[in-house]
Amino acid sequence: MEHFREFHTRRFLICVILLGVLLVAFLAPWPTRIDMEMTCSEVTQNGDVVTDGTVTIQGWQMNYLFKHDQIMIDAIKFPGNSAPMKTLSGTPLTLSEEIDPHAAFGILWDGASDRSVYISLEENWANCLIRLDGERFFACSLDNASEIAEILEVHKWILH
C-alpha cells in the first residue's frame, strides 16, 4: 500500500511540474533583440524632406503567444535630436498585428518629458514610418532599400 501511495504522489508531482512548465511556456514572452541602424529622413506630411540622417534603435521585442507583443526600447536616436529616448520599465510599446503593416504605439521618455510615438513597420523592420509627438515624421529604411515615397505610401495611415 505504501508503494502505491508513493507512486501516485510522484505522478501527481510530475503532473504539477509539467503543468507549471506549460503555463510558463504559454504566458512568458520569448525576447528578440532589436539592434539596428536605419537610413532615415525627417519628412513633412506632404513628403518633403526636412533632414536626412540615421535612426538607431536598441531594445527588445517581447513575443507572446496569447497577447499582443511588446517592444521595450533601450535607446532610440532620431536625426536632429540630441538625446536618445527610451521606454520606461512597465510602459512598453504595444505591437498590434491587427493593422497591416504592423503598428507599435506608446510613450517614450527623453530625459525631461514624455513623448508619444506611433510606429508603422514592415515585417522585420525592413522599413517604417515613425510619428513622434503627432507632428514629426521619420521615414526609415534598412539598407536604404526603400524610397521615401514608397515608405509614405505603405504607411500612409500614420500621416493622419
N, C-alpha and C positions, 0 to 999 in steps of 0.2 A: 504494500500500500504506500509506503514511504517513497519507493521508487516511482510509482505512478504520479504522486503529488509533485515530486521533484521534476519529472518530465514535463508536466503541464505548466509549472512555474517557469521553467526555461523557455518553453514555447511561447508563453504569454510575454515574457521579457523580450524575446526576439521580435515578436509582432509589434510591441510598443516601440522598440528601437527602429524597426523598418518604417512604421507609421511616422515617427519623428523625422526620419531622413526624407521621406516623401514630402512631408509638409514643408520642410526647409527648402527642398528642391523646387517646389512649386511656388513658394512665396518669396524666396530670396532672389535678388537680382544676380545676373552674371554681367560683370562690367566689361566694357570695351573701351580701350584707351583712345582718346582724341588728342592728337598732336600734329597739327598741320599749319602750313603757311600757304595762303591763297593770294593770287593777284586780286586786287580789289580796287574799285573806283567808287568814290562817293558821287552819287548822281542825284539830280532833281527828279521830281515825279514825272517830268517830261522826258527824262533820259539824258539830259545834258550833263556832261562830266564836270564835277566841281574840282576834284583832285584825284590823282592816281596814287597807288601805293600797294601795300600788302596788309593783310589782316592775319594775325596769328591767333590760333585757338588751341588751348591746352585744357584738358579736363577728362571727364569720364561720361560715357553713356551707360546708364544703368538699364539693362534689358530685363523686362519682367515677362512672365508667362501669361498672367491673368489681369494685368492693369497696364495703363499707358507707361511707356518707357520714359525715363527722365534723363536730363543732361545736367551734370554738375560741371561748371566752368571754373577752372582754377585761375585762368588768365585769358582775356581776350583783348587784343590791342588793335584799334582801328587807325587808318590813316588820319592824321590831323588831330588825334587825341594823344595827349602826353602820357597819361597814366592808364595802365591796364585795368580792366573791370573784371569782376568775378561774381559768381552766385554765392550767397551766404549759406552756411550749413543750415539745412532744414528748409531751404527755399530753392529747390532745383527748378530748371525749366522743364515744363511738361511737353513731351513729344506726342503729338496727335497724328495717327496714321489714317484718320478719317478724312483728311484733306489730301488731295494729290496735286502737287507734291506735298510731302510731309511738312508739318509746321511745328515749331517749338515756340513757346511763349513763356514769359515770366519777368522777373526783376533781376537786374544786375546792380552791383554796388561799385562805385568808382572811388571810394575812399572818403567821399564827402556826402553823397546823396544817392538815392535810389534812381535807377534809370530803367524805363520799360523797354522791353525788347521783344520783337517778333522775328522769327527766322523761318523763311520758306526754303526748304532744302531738298535737293535731288538725292536719290539713293547714294550712299557712301560719300556724301558731301561733294559730289562732282562739281556742283555749283550751287550758289544760294543767293538770296536777296535778304538783307537784314534791315529791319526798320527800327531805328533807335529813337526813343522818346517821341515817336509818332511823327517826326519831322525830318529826320536824316535817314538816307537810304544808301546802302552799300551793296553793290553788285560784285560778287566774288566768284572766282573760278579756280579749281585746282589745275595746275599746269597750264594755265592760260588757255584752256580748251574751249571756252565758250565766249562768244562776243557779248558785249553789254546788251545790245538789242535782243539777242536770244534769251539772256537771263531775265530781262524785263518782261518778255512775252511769256515765258514759262511761269514766272512768279507774279504775274500782274495783279493777282488778288490782294497782295500785301500793300499795293500802292494806294488803296482806297480806304 
